[in-house]
């Protein structure tokens, strides 16, 4: 029997984008140098190895995000327990919108996501750092 999907990805993205504020690439270029911001790269490690990442960004697999945010989780990461602004990004701002929505729903604030994602950052000539691991 075929599945009946009652809420598609377009609806999920629209809901997330209603809730999550975006940060423009131009604003992000200044913010990446500011230690009041934590940039979270949600892309797969293979994407990061192939194309690089924003300077100072932290890699967080999207599937682990909730576990890393929750201080009661055995997988909690202290980087998510700081008085800073969290800026999520992925390749094109789809995964980051969904992840940022979850982070906000968990109580993490303030949370933004990068408009256009890594693709827009790269196209605008933003600095890229290559990573081997």
C-alpha positions as a Python dict, from the first residue, in 0.01 Angstrom:
ca = {
    (1, 'X'): (0, 0, 0),
    (2, 'X'): (137, 342, -99),
    (3, 'X'): (198, 603, 168),
    (4, 'X'): (-15, 916, 180),
    (5, 'X'): (199, 1213, 268),
    (6, 'X'): (-20, 1472, 438),
    (7, 'X'): (236, 1750, 472),
    (8, 'X'): (499, 1792, 203),
    (9, 'X'): (841, 1950, 219),
    (10, 'X'): (715, 2276, 65),
    (11, 'X'): (471, 2318, 353),
    (12, 'X'): (735, 2229, 611),
    (13, 'X'): (974, 2482, 460),
    (14, 'X'): (707, 2753, 447),
    (15, 'X'): (628, 2694, 815),
    (16, 'X'): (996, 2705, 908),
    (17, 'X'): (1058, 3023, 709),
    (18, 'X'): (764, 3191, 883),
    (19, 'X'): (928, 3120, 1218),
    (20, 'X'): (1300, 3157, 1146),
    (21, 'X'): (1465, 3487, 1068),
    (22, 'X'): (1720, 3485, 787),
    (23, 'X'): (2058, 3658, 782),
    (24, 'X'): (2174, 3800, 452),
    (25, 'X'): (2510, 3698, 314),
    (26, 'X'): (2630, 4058, 341),
    (27, 'X'): (2542, 4070, 710),
    (28, 'X'): (2696, 3726, 760),
    (29, 'X'): (3027, 3841, 609),
    (30, 'X'): (3068, 4083, 903),
    (31, 'X'): (2913, 3849, 1161),
    (32, 'X'): (3148, 3561, 1080),
    (33, 'X'): (3428, 3770, 1232),
    (34, 'X'): (3223, 3852, 1545),
    (35, 'X'): (3259, 3610, 1836),
    (36, 'X'): (2899, 3679, 1941),
    (37, 'X'): (2789, 3456, 1652),
    (38, 'X'): (2825, 3081, 1613),
    (39, 'X'): (2790, 2954, 1256),
    (40, 'X'): (2665, 2597, 1239),
    (41, 'X'): (2730, 2405, 916),
    (42, 'X'): (2460, 2139, 882),
    (43, 'X'): (2591, 1990, 559),
    (44, 'X'): (2719, 1636, 536),
    (45, 'X'): (3092, 1600, 604),
    (46, 'X'): (3142, 1494, 239),
    (47, 'X'): (2995, 1828, 125),
    (48, 'X'): (3223, 2015, 364),
    (49, 'X'): (3531, 1826, 246),
    (50, 'X'): (3443, 1889, -119),
    (51, 'X'): (3361, 2259, -98),
    (52, 'X'): (3493, 2396, 231),
    (53, 'X'): (3310, 2588, 501),
    (54, 'X'): (3271, 2938, 643),
    (55, 'X'): (3559, 3057, 862),
    (56, 'X'): (3515, 2938, 1220),
    (57, 'X'): (3199, 2741, 1144),
    (58, 'X'): (3119, 2434, 1350),
    (59, 'X'): (3009, 2118, 1172),
    (60, 'X'): (2695, 1964, 1319),
    (61, 'X'): (2521, 1679, 1140),
    (62, 'X'): (2154, 1773, 1116),
    (63, 'X'): (2056, 1435, 1259),
    (64, 'X'): (2249, 1508, 1580),
    (65, 'X'): (2134, 1868, 1627),
    (66, 'X'): (1862, 1804, 1884),
    (67, 'X'): (2088, 1573, 2082),
    (68, 'X'): (2371, 1827, 2082),
    (69, 'X'): (2141, 2114, 2191),
    (70, 'X'): (1968, 1931, 2479),
    (71, 'X'): (2174, 1964, 2800),
    (72, 'X'): (2009, 1646, 2932),
    (73, 'X'): (2128, 1443, 2634),
    (74, 'X'): (2440, 1229, 2673),
    (75, 'X'): (2549, 1384, 2340),
    (76, 'X'): (2510, 1748, 2451),
    (77, 'X'): (2775, 1988, 2320),
    (78, 'X'): (2858, 2291, 2542),
    (79, 'X'): (2886, 2511, 2230),
    (80, 'X'): (2505, 2514, 2234),
    (81, 'X'): (2494, 2653, 2586),
    (82, 'X'): (2638, 2999, 2523),
    (83, 'X'): (2493, 3347, 2522),
    (84, 'X'): (2548, 3386, 2148),
    (85, 'X'): (2350, 3409, 1826),
    (86, 'X'): (2337, 3084, 1631),
    (87, 'X'): (2338, 3101, 1252),
    (88, 'X'): (2255, 2774, 1079),
    (89, 'X'): (2340, 2707, 717),
    (90, 'X'): (2340, 2429, 462),
    (91, 'X'): (2385, 2428, 84),
    (92, 'X'): (2072, 2619, -14),
    (93, 'X'): (1887, 2716, 310),
    (94, 'X'): (1638, 2429, 312),
    (95, 'X'): (1794, 2204, 575),
    (96, 'X'): (1896, 2508, 777),
    (97, 'X'): (1541, 2644, 786),
    (98, 'X'): (1411, 2312, 917),
    (99, 'X'): (1696, 2273, 1166),
    (100, 'X'): (1665, 2630, 1292),
    (101, 'X'): (1292, 2577, 1350),
    (102, 'X'): (1367, 2270, 1563),
    (103, 'X'): (1635, 2461, 1758),
    (104, 'X'): (1391, 2745, 1829),
    (105, 'X'): (1121, 2498, 1933),
    (106, 'X'): (1371, 2344, 2175),
    (107, 'X'): (1433, 2686, 2330),
    (108, 'X'): (1766, 2785, 2173),
    (109, 'X'): (1772, 3161, 2107),
    (110, 'X'): (1852, 3363, 1915),
    (111, 'X'): (1865, 3146, 1604),
    (112, 'X'): (1888, 3259, 1240),
    (113, 'X'): (1967, 3087, 916),
    (114, 'X'): (2177, 3204, 625),
    (115, 'X'): (1972, 3323, 327),
    (116, 'X'): (2066, 3112, 25),
    (117, 'X'): (2304, 2897, 231),
    (118, 'X'): (2660, 2810, 137),
    (119, 'X'): (2577, 2844, -233),
    (120, 'X'): (2483, 3211, -189),
    (121, 'X'): (2788, 3269, 35),
    (122, 'X'): (3020, 3123, -229),
    (123, 'X'): (2852, 3313, -514),
    (124, 'X'): (2894, 3641, -319),
    (125, 'X'): (3267, 3578, -279),
    (126, 'X'): (3255, 3496, 93),
    (127, 'X'): (3572, 3350, 241),
    (128, 'X'): (3585, 2971, 233),
    (129, 'X'): (3804, 2751, 449),
    (130, 'X'): (3899, 2407, 319),
    (131, 'X'): (3892, 2122, 569),
    (132, 'X'): (4061, 1785, 549),
    (133, 'X'): (3856, 1635, 830),
}
